[in-house]
Structures are given as structure tokens and as C-alpha cells.
Amino acid sequence: MKSFDIVTLTVNPALDKSTHFKGLVPEQKIRCESPRYDAGGGGINVSKAISRLGGESLCVFTSGGATGEMLEKLIEKESIEYKTIATQNWTRESFVAVDDNTNAQYRFGFSGDSISDAEKETVFKTIMDLKPKYLVLSGSLNEGLSTDFYKMIIDTVKSFETKIIVDTSGEALQKALETGVYLVKPNVGELAKLIGVEKLEMEEVEAAAKKLIEKGSAEIVVVSLGPQGAVLVTKDQTEFVAAPNVVKRSTVGAGDSMVGAMTWALSQNKSLKEVVQWGVACGSAATMNEGTQLFKAEDAKRLFEWLGKK
């Protein structure tokens, strides 16, 4: 297998299913349109984003049962290089439904079944053998998987000088930052929890991000500000990028699109200002599409060019 500068890891992928219906009525059968299927899960979406920008990555993910087989076929259609770690339990599904009468979006997620000790060891061995320049750890953890799973991977690859980019939540995120990573992308609420406060006002975000950097939790902190955009913070640089005004159809995959774009930009030696601009452009472009489709390359490039003129 050829070497890749970027490897994404998804231990809890999902077969994403999305549809439309007209009117949500309790206890009545809801007639839905034919579903659309997409390969989902944090790292998988990151690899899809990188591919749409013309980059390459190796997408590593667990796969089990008929849903896992369908997931693999969907990734093949995207022309993304991948490596699977076979699991006895089936890959989970997620479901997004849009009510055309109200344009309200309903998102249903299922927790992933547990993976065995042998399967966990295969995950570790696979990442150790690859020794990538950038490793993206993105998405939730399977049911029963220790919250320090990502931390253990980070500890394992530290000696390879791999740059770790992490995008997860809760205790798994807190544990991952104990070792220290290259880049982390929390939202404002997650950042507040990471520094031990109840909430943060917008004017407090930069100082809070610098606290993480001073603790050695990350070299780069990119805080997602939702419709306001994002701010990138390092020890001696801060770059705020306001989000462009677009017609929002779905927020599914916007964060993953942002991480994928920033990872690609870093691998292309873009400036940090351009890194966060690409992140905001692709995250915003993803909201322009329905369901679980991520972004279209032409939308992302147009928004990036617009941001560059601001």
C-alpha cells in the first residue's frame, strides 16, 4: 500500500439515510420519499471533504455486516482510498428526515455496537504501521469503548511526530487533550467545559483558547462559532473569519467538512489565515445541501474566494 500524508480514523462510522416527508402526525404511518444513502462518521466525512478539494487521504474505519458492506461501496463511489477493520457487530445507521411542510429537520442517531479487544488491537496496529504525517481522530466512540481510546492512540503515535487533529466531544475529547494534540476544533460550549466554566461570551473565546494552548492541550485551537464563523488561535496568532450568509438547508456534516478542509489546507502548507478560511468556506457550503451530502466543491471554492476579498 502506498503511503499517505493524511490518515483519518473512524471507529464508529454510520450508514447515513435521509429522506423527505409531508407532515409529522403521531400514531399515523408517515409516507417518506425514497431514501438517499451516504457514508457517514467523522473521519469518513473528513476524507470525503479532502477528496472534494482535490486532496488524498487514507480513510480507516471499522466495518461490519450488510450495513458495513454498503458503507464500503459508497466510499468506493467517492474514489477514496480506504482500509477497513472488520468487526463482528454490524455498522450502525443514522437517519435524517425533513418535513417539507415546515422545513424542520429531524435527526436520529444510534450508538454503535461494541468492538472486541482483538478489533481494538487491530485499530492500534493499523495506525502504528501507517505512521502518517497527519492523523485525524474524528467522531464518536462505540458503546462500551473506553473514553481514553483516542488518548491511547495519541500516546502511541507521538513518537512518530504525527500531527494529531481531533474532533470529538465529552470525556473522550478531554482525555485526548491530556496528552496534547496539534489541532482541536471545539465549539463554544465544548471550549467552556474544557476550561472548567459554565459558559463563555464571544469576547472571552480567544482567552479561553489560549488557556488550552498554555496547558499544552493543543498547538492550534479552532473554535467553531456556528453562524458567526470561526476563530483560529495559536500561542501568538489569532484569525477570525466571519461565516458568509448562505441559505441553510442542513447542518449535518458541516463540522466534519470544516475539519477536512483545514486538514487539507495544512497539508498544502497554506497560511493559518487560509486554513481557517477554507474551513469556514467548506463548513458553510455543507449547510447549503440537504440531508447528509456534505459540500459541493464549486460552492466551497466560490465562498473561499469571497472570504479572501473580505
N, C-alpha and C positions, 0 to 999 in steps of 0.2 A: 504493500500500500504506500502511495506517495505521502510525503509529509505535508502537513497543513500548519500555517501560522496560527489559524484560529480554530479552536475546537469548542463546540457548545455541548453541554451535558443536560439532558432532560431525564430525570429519574422517574417522573410521574407524568408522562405525556397523556394526551387525550385525543380521542376521535371527536372532533367538533361537528355538531349537527345544528343547522339553523333553518328556520322556516318562517312563513308569514301566516297569519290567520285574521279573521274579522270578528272581533267581539269576544271578550272573555266572560263566559257565563257559568257560574258554579253548577255542578252536577249535570251539565249537558255535554254531549260529545262535541269537541271543538274540531272543526274541519280545517286541516292545515294544507298548505301548498306542498309540493314535492320538496323534500329536504335537500339542502346543499351540504356536502361533507368537506371538511378541511382537516389537515393535520395540525394538531394544536399542542400546547405545552410551551412553557417559557423558552427553553433552549431551541426547540424546533422553530418557533416563530422568529427567534433571533437569526437563525441560519437562513430562513426564508427572506428576512429583511436584507441580510448581507448579499444574498444571491440577486435580489432585485436591484441592488445598486452596482451590480457587476463584479462583486467580490466572491471569494471562495471560502468555505469553511467545511469542517467535518462535523456532521451532526450525529452525536452519540446519544442513543436513547434506549430505554427498555421497551420490549415489545412482547406481547403475549396474546394468544387466542386469535379469533377471527377479527376482532377489532384491531389488534396489532398488525395483522396482515394487511388490512385495509389502509391503516396508517402508513405502512411502508410503501404501498402502491401510490398513495397520494404524494409522498415525498419524492418518489421516483419521477412523477409527472413534473415536479418543480425543478428537475435536473440538479438536485442537491446530493453531494456525496454524503453517505451515511454509514454508520456502523451500529448494528443492533446488539443488545444484550438480552437474550431470550429469557422470558420469565414464565413460570408455570401458570400464574394467575393472568387473567385477561387484562389488556389495556383498558382503562376507564373511558367513559364517554362524557361529553358535556353537551348542553342543549341551550340554544338561544332562540327565542320566539318573539316576533314583532307583531303587535296588534295594529293592523292597518287603519282601524277606526280612530285610534288615538295616537299612533306612532310610538306608543310605550314599548320598551324593550324588556323582556323577562329573561333572566339568565339563571340557568340551573347547572350546578356543578356537583360532581360526585367525587368522593375521596377515592384515591387509588388503593387497590388491594395491596397487602404487604408483599415484600420481596424477601426471599430466603437469604440466609447468611452466605451461601455459595454465590448467589446472584450479586449480593453486595460486594463480595470479594472480586468478582469479575469486573464490576464497575471500577473499583480501585485499580486493578491490574491494567485495564484498558487505558485509563488516563495516564498511569505511570509510563506505559510503553510509548504513548504518543508524544509526551514532552512538548506540548505546544508553546508558542510564544505568548498567545492569549488564550485563556480558558474562561468561558462564560458559564457560570453556575446560575441557572435561572429557572424559577418556577417553584411550585410547592413540593413537599415531600410526601411519600406514600404513608398510608396509615400504619402506625407501628414502627416507622423508621425513626431512629434517634434524632433529636433536634440538633445534635452536633455532627450530623452526617457530612454536611458541607465543610464544616470546620476540619474534620478529619482529612478530607480531600485536600483542602488548602495546606494543612500541615505536611501532607505527603509530597505535594509538588513544589513547595517553597524552595527546595534545594535545586530545582531545575531553572530557577529565575523566571518562572512563568508568571505573567501578569494576570492576576485574577480579577475578573469583573463579576460582581454578584448582584442579583436582583431577586430577592425573596422577601419574606416577611416574618414577623413574630420572633419567637425564640430562635428559630433557625438563622435569621439574619443577625441577631445579637451575638450568637455563638460564632458565626463566621467572622465577625469583625474583631473578635478577641485575638485572633492570630494576625489580622491586618491584611487588607486587600489593596489592589491597585485602584479600582473604581467601584463605587457603590451608588445606586440610584434610589434613594428613598423618596417618598412623598413627604409633605409637611408633617402629617400625623405620625408617620413612622420615624421621622427625624426627631420629633419631640420625645417619643418613647426611648429612642436610643440615647438621648442625653438626660433622661430621667425627669422630664417636665410634662405637665398635663397637656399643654398646647403651646403653639408658637404663633406670634403675629408675623406678618410678612417681613417687617423690618428687623426681626430677630433671627431670620433664617440663616443669613450669612455667618453670623457669630456662632450659631449652633453648629453649622457645618464645620467651622474651624475648630470647634471643640473636639469633634471626631478626629480631625487630622492631627491635632496636638496629642491626642491619646494614642496615635499610631494605628487607628482603626482603618484608615484609608488614605491614599495619596490624593485622590480626586473624589470629591463628593458632588454629584449632580442631583439637585433637588427638583423633583417634578412639582410644578405649581399648578397643575391642571390647566384650565383655560387661560391662565395668566402666562404660561410658558414654562421656563426652567432657568435655574441659576447653577452655574458650574463654579466650584470653589476649590482652590488649592491653597497651599501654605502662603503663597504670595501673589495670587491672581484670582479675580472674580469676574465672571462673564454672565450677564443676564441677557436672556433672549425672550422677548415677548412673543406669544403664540399668534400666528396670523388668524384672521377672522374667516372661518370656513363654515360651511353648512354641515353640522354634525349629524351623522346617521347612526353611528355605533362607536362605543369606546373600547370594544373588545380588541385586544392586541395592540393598542396604542403604546402602552409602556414597553412591550416587547419590541415594537418597531423602533422606538427611541433607543433602546439598548443596542439593537442590531446596527442601527445607523452610526451610533457613536463608536462601537467596536470597529466597524469598517473604516470609519474616518481615522481612528487612532492607528490602525494597521497601514493606512495610506500616508501616515506622517503629516496629517492635517494639523493646523494650529488648533489650540484649545477652543478658541472662539468658533472656528469652523466645526469642531467636534460637536459642540452644543447646538449650533445652528442646524447641522444635519439631523441631530436628534429631535429637535423641535419640529423641523420640516417633515420628517417621516412619521413622527407621532401624530401630528396634525393631519397629515394626508391619510393616515389609517382611519381617522374618525369620519372621513368623507365616504367610506364604503360601508355597506350593510353587513350585518352578521359577523362572520369570523374571517373576512377576506384579507386583512392587513391593508397595505397601501399599494397604489399603483406608482410605478417608477416615475412616470411623466408628471404626476401630481407632486411627488416629493421634490423632484428637481426644479419644478416651477416655483414651489414655495421656498426652497433654499435660495434660489436666485432673488426672490422678493426680499427675503430676510437679509441678504447680503447688501441690499440697497438701503436698508434702514439705518 
